[in-house]
Amino acid sequence: MNRCTNCGKEKLAPGEQPVTRDVGERTFEGLVQGWSCTSCGERYYEAVDLGSFEEAAAKWLAEHGVRTPEELKFMRKAVGIRAADLATWLDVSPETISHWETGKHAPDVVTRSTIASIVLDTLRGESATLDRLRAQGKPEGTRKVRLGRDAA
């Protein structure tokens, strides 16, 4: 980047830039790589670092609890989960996800906890929660299950 889109000057200084994200009732603050215009003060951010900042905020929400619809939506979007996929995994309609994220209805604590687990798994590159959800959606039909040392 070599020109400020705000003032048009070519005076951009690279370095860590402060970033703030208001999400529902919470404000997340940090530093990410980017540039600032030495003429007008406009700030620009490195996309990858900004994405990592938002993932860190989503992780914090997943670990500490979601209080608002905006936080729920932010958390889902920050880790790249589509609303339609989340609806499928939770066996609800896409409209239900929309209602949760707009505040029309509130998900119960178990649902919020499950969404938080999906977000944390996604950040770790794991699928344990989704695997359990899929198994519950299509239970194994086997009637006889061998456990213990003889199990294959």
N, C-alpha and C positions, 0 to 999 in steps of 0.2 A: 504494500500500500504506500503510495507516495503523494497523494493529494487529499486534503480534507474535503469531504463532501458537503460540509456545513459552510465553510468560508472560502473554499477553493485554493487556499494557500498550500504550499509544498513544505510545510514545517511540521512534520510528524516525528515525534520522539518515541522510539521503542522502549519498552520496559513493562514492569508489572503495573497493572491498572486496577484501581478499586472497582468492585462490582457489588451491586446490591439488588436482591430480588425480593419483592414483597409477594408473599404467597399466603392468601387468606389472612389470618391474624398474625403471621410470623414474618420476620424480615431476616433474610440470610445475607451475610456480608463476607467478602473475601477479596483475594487478589488473583488476577489472571493475567497472562501475557497479552500484550497488545500495544497500542500506540495512543499518544495524546497529541492533539494539535497545539503547538506552542503559541499560536496566534489567538485561537478562540476557546481552547480548552476542551473541545469535543473529544470524546474517547471512543476508541475502536478496540475490539477484542478478538483474539485468536479463537476461531470457532471451536477447535478441539478442546482448548482450555475452558472455554465457556460451557461446553457440554459436560466436561468433567466436574465443573463447579455445580451444575444443575443436578448431576447424578449424586454428588455428595449431599446436596440438599434433600433429594429424594430418599437417600439412605437414612439420613437423620430423621426424616418424617416416619419412615417405615419402622425405625427402631424406637422412636419416642411417642408415636401415636398421632393419628390424623384427627384434627378437630373440625375442619371445615370442608365443604364441597370443593373449594378451590384447591386446597391442599391435596385432596384425593386425585383430582384431575391432573395437577402438576406432577405428582408422584408417578402416575401412569405414563404421562407423556414424556417425562424426563428420561425414562429408561426405554422409550420406544415401543410401548405396548399399545396396540390398537384397541379401541373401545369394543369393536366387534369381536376380537379375539378374547378379550377379558370376559365378555358376555358368554361366549361359548364355553370357556373354561369353568365359569361359575354356574352354568346352566340357567342363565337368566336372559331376558331379551335385551337387545341393544338399547331399547328405550329405557329399561331399568337403569343401565349404566348412565345414560343421559340424565335421568331423574336424580340419581345420586350426585352427579357432578354439577348439577344446577341448583341443588338444594330443595327440589320438589319433594323428595323423599330421602330418608337417611338409611344407609346400610347398617345392619346390626354389628355388634362388636366382633362376632365371629367372621363375618364377611370382611370387615376392615382388616382384621388380623390376617386373613387368608390373602387379601390383596397385598398387604405388607410383605408377607412371605414370598409371594410371586416376585415382587419388586426386588427383594434382597437376593433371591435365587438368580434373577436376571442379571443383577450387577456382578454376581460371583461366577456367572457362566454355568449355572447349574439348573436342573429341572426337577428336583425332588418334589416340590409342591405340585407342579403341573402333573407329574407322573402319578401322584396320589389322587389328584382330582380326576384324571382320566380313568384310573382304576375304579373309583367310586361311580363314575358315570357309566361304565360298562363292566360290572363285576364279573369275575371269572366264573364260568359255569360249572367247573369241576366240583363233583360232590365228595370225592374221596381225595384227601390231601395227605401225603406221607411226609412226616416231619422227623427230625432227629438224624442220627448217624446213617440211617439207611436211605435218606433222601438224596436224590441226585441233583 
